[in-house]
Each structure stands twice: as C-alpha cells, then as structure tokens.
Amino acid sequence: MEPGPFSELNRTGTWRDYVTVTKLGITVGNMIAVFAGYWLGTKTAIKAGMIPSLDIWTMIVAMVGTALVIMAGTSLNNYIDRDLDQQMERTRKRPSATGALTPRKVLIFGFVLAILGTSMLLFVNVLTAVLGLAGLFVYVVVYTLWLKRTSTLSTVIGGISGAIPPIMGYAAASNTLDASAWAVFAFMLLWQPPHTLALAIRRVEDYRAANIPLLPVVRGFEATKRQSLRYVAAMVPVTFILYGLGTVGFSYLIAAVVLGIGYLYISVEAFYAKDDMKWAKKSFVYSLFYLITLFVMMIVSAN
C-alpha cells in the first residue's frame, strides 16, 4: 500500500521545520489586521441590524481559517523559492533550502493548510473563502511564480495579497465589502511598497546575489527612495477616509495625522541620510509601528 500524504509529512522534519516554512511572524502580524477588519465589520453589521453583538465563535473560526490560508501561502512560497533561498544569507537556513524538509513535503504541507483553511472559511461565508483563495492565488502564482523573478512591480502587485486579510475579517463579520472595507484595503495596498522597499535596501546584496529584480537592485537607492516617498504621500490621506465615512472616531484621525506626518518626515529624510542602511532600518521599523498603531486605533475608536 502506498503511504498517504499525511504519513509523508511525518516521515522526516521536525515540527519546528514545518513552523518555520509557515513564516509564523507574518501570520501573527496579519492577525492584528484581520481582527481590526472583523471588529469594523461587526460594527457595520450591528448598525445594519444583521447581528445583535460580536459573534466570538465566527471571529475565532475566521481568524484561524485566515491564518491557515496565510500559512499555506508562505509554505508554498518556500517550496517555489527554495532555489533562491539557497543563494540568500537571510534565507539559506530555511528547511526548504537546506533539505531538512523535502520539496514534496513542503508542497503537501502547503496544500493541506490551504484545504483546511478554505474549508473553515466556508463555514463563515462564501465571500470570505473567495477572498482567501484570491489572496492565495495572487501571492503564490502572480507574485512568487511570476513577478518576483521578473519585475520590479512585484512589490506593488504582490501587495494585493497582503491587503486582503483585513477585508477578509470585515467580510467574515458583515458578509459584505463596503466603502470602509475598501478604504482599509487601499491603506494596506499603499503601505506595503515602502515597507518592502526599506527591507530591500537593507538586504540589497542578498537580492542581487539571487538575481531578484527589486527596485534597489535594478535602479539604485535614490530611485527607490523617490518611489517610497510617492507611496507614503499617497497612503497618508487614504488613512483619513475611515474617519470621513464615520467608521472611526476623532482619536483615530489624530493618530493618523500625527503618525502620517512622522512617516512623511522619515521618507523625506531619506534624501539627506548619510547612512542608507541606517535610514532603511529606521523606515522599516517605523512602518511596522505605524501599521500596528493605526489598526489598534481603528479597534479602539470604531463607531
């Protein structure tokens, strides 16, 4: 009798290896965005008379299902990128690159997670499941298989997948995508390029060694800084839309204005920085602080 896929997973590789290929940090970070989206969607659903109060059970199922789909995407990304990961200092110790997990095991693991996650999301509603599959497709096929190896647009188009988790949360609670949901989507879509480009500057030699055509590799740091500033300048006013729609309160607006000014200052500071690596680290760290704080303020001040 031929062994099934689950026995194949257990044959070699520790549980830590499987956790590593899921890029757990990315998944955990996304859960903040998913919860914020769910919370805003809940407020919308309550105001529309769709539900009487927060549905904790649906929230848990939606968050776990979304986490599994995200982990499926990162696992499949590890499977596809194992040749690139072997060439980069930052990634060469990943189990998929070292051989601690065979390509077959990583592939099976990714598909199992995708099936489990999508099945859970279908229990929430079809819209959330469809969004999850759309995000998975963009991340695995459009970004990882295609654009990452061929175009500087990978950070922009690939960002669609990163902007989907919060609206999955919104859809899970309200079974709809209204202007508020799309405002959050637009914010996340514009946030990702400057965040990724800051990392790309810091790891430029890694990406160059792997022949990955990110902007710092192809066009240099100055062009990357200009592009980053454009995205930040476009993003900051977008963060005000939720307040204009009445979705969040004044405290959120104050935070968005203050943090937005801070992000713009750092982005302009790039052109006067004497140490590009030091600036890139500062921008990268601030982008995370900015994102997390705004999502927390969405939750705290949701109307």
ChimeraX attribute file (.defattr): number of C-alpha atoms within 10 A of each C-alpha:
attribute: neighborCount
match mode: 1-to-1
recipient: residues
	/A:1	3
	/A:2	5
	/A:3	7
	/A:4	8
	/A:5	13
	/A:6	12
	/A:7	11
	/A:8	13
	/A:9	20
	/A:10	11
	/A:11	10
	/A:12	13
	/A:13	15
	/A:14	14
	/A:15	10
	/A:16	9
	/A:17	16
	/A:18	21
	/A:19	13
	/A:20	18
	/A:21	24
	/A:22	25
	/A:23	19
	/A:24	16
	/A:25	9
	/A:26	14
	/A:27	18
	/A:28	14
	/A:29	13
	/A:30	22
	/A:31	19
	/A:32	19
	/A:33	29
	/A:34	26
	/A:35	24
	/A:36	26
	/A:37	27
	/A:38	30
	/A:39	24
	/A:40	28
	/A:41	30
	/A:42	27
	/A:43	21
	/A:44	22
	/A:45	21
	/A:46	15
	/A:47	13
	/A:48	11
	/A:49	10
	/A:50	13
	/A:51	15
	/A:52	12
	/A:53	12
	/A:54	16
	/A:55	12
	/A:56	10
	/A:57	10
	/A:58	17
	/A:59	20
	/A:60	13
	/A:61	18
	/A:62	31
	/A:63	25
	/A:64	17
	/A:65	27
	/A:66	31
	/A:67	25
	/A:68	25
	/A:69	31
	/A:70	32
	/A:71	27
	/A:72	29
	/A:73	29
	/A:74	24
	/A:75	28
	/A:76	28
	/A:77	24
	/A:78	28
	/A:79	25
	/A:80	19
	/A:81	18
	/A:82	20
	/A:83	14
	/A:84	19
	/A:85	23
	/A:86	17
	/A:87	17
	/A:88	19
	/A:89	14
	/A:90	12
	/A:91	18
	/A:92	16
	/A:93	14
	/A:94	19
	/A:95	25
	/A:96	30
	/A:97	22
	/A:98	14
	/A:99	12
	/A:100	16
	/A:101	22
	/A:102	16
	/A:103	18
	/A:104	14
	/A:105	23
	/A:106	25
	/A:107	20
	/A:108	19
	/A:109	23
	/A:110	26
	/A:111	17
	/A:112	16
	/A:113	22
	/A:114	26
	/A:115	15
	/A:116	16
	/A:117	26
	/A:118	23
	/A:119	14
	/A:120	21
	/A:121	29
	/A:122	18
	/A:123	15
	/A:124	22
	/A:125	17
	/A:126	15
	/A:127	17
	/A:128	30
	/A:129	25
	/A:130	15
	/A:131	20
	/A:132	27
	/A:133	20
	/A:134	14
	/A:135	25
	/A:136	24
	/A:137	15
	/A:138	20
	/A:139	27
	/A:140	21
	/A:141	18
	/A:142	17
	/A:143	25
	/A:144	21
	/A:145	15
	/A:146	14
	/A:147	21
	/A:148	22
	/A:149	17
	/A:150	14
	/A:151	15
	/A:152	18
	/A:153	16
	/A:154	22
	/A:155	21
	/A:156	18
	/A:157	18
	/A:158	23
	/A:159	22
	/A:160	21
	/A:161	24
	/A:162	22
	/A:163	23
	/A:164	27
	/A:165	32
	/A:166	29
	/A:167	30
	/A:168	33
	/A:169	28
	/A:170	33
	/A:171	28
	/A:172	31
	/A:173	30
	/A:174	25
	/A:175	19
	/A:176	17
	/A:177	15
	/A:178	14
	/A:179	13
	/A:180	23
	/A:181	23
	/A:182	18
	/A:183	18
	/A:184	25
	/A:185	21
	/A:186	19
	/A:187	21
	/A:188	24
	/A:189	22
	/A:190	23
	/A:191	25
	/A:192	23
	/A:193	25
	/A:194	26
	/A:195	22
	/A:196	18
	/A:197	24
	/A:198	26
	/A:199	18
	/A:200	22
	/A:201	25
	/A:202	19
	/A:203	18
	/A:204	21
	/A:205	15
	/A:206	20
	/A:207	22
	/A:208	17
	/A:209	13
	/A:210	17
	/A:211	17
	/A:212	20
	/A:213	19
	/A:214	26
	/A:215	23
	/A:216	24
	/A:217	21
	/A:218	15
	/A:219	12
	/A:220	13
	/A:221	20
	/A:222	14
	/A:223	13
	/A:224	22
	/A:225	23
	/A:226	15
	/A:227	17
	/A:228	25
	/A:229	22
	/A:230	16
	/A:231	20
	/A:232	25
	/A:233	17
	/A:234	14
	/A:235	20
	/A:236	20
	/A:237	13
	/A:238	17
	/A:239	22
	/A:240	20
	/A:241	20
	/A:242	21
	/A:243	20
	/A:244	13
	/A:245	12
	/A:246	12
	/A:247	20
	/A:248	22
	/A:249	18
	/A:250	14
	/A:251	14
	/A:252	25
	/A:253	21
	/A:254	13
	/A:255	18
	/A:256	24
	/A:257	15
	/A:258	11
	/A:259	20
	/A:260	21
	/A:261	15
	/A:262	13
	/A:263	20
	/A:264	18
	/A:265	12
	/A:266	20
	/A:267	23
	/A:268	14
	/A:269	15
	/A:270	22
	/A:271	14
	/A:272	9
	/A:273	13
	/A:274	10
	/A:275	9
	/A:276	18
	/A:277	16
	/A:278	13
	/A:279	21
	/A:280	25
	/A:281	15
	/A:282	14
	/A:283	23
	/A:284	21
	/A:285	14
	/A:286	17
	/A:287	22
	/A:288	14
	/A:289	12
	/A:290	18
	/A:291	21
	/A:292	16
	/A:293	16
	/A:294	21
	/A:295	19
	/A:296	16
	/A:297	21
	/A:298	27
	/A:299	20
	/A:300	15
	/A:301	16
	/A:302	23
	/A:303	14
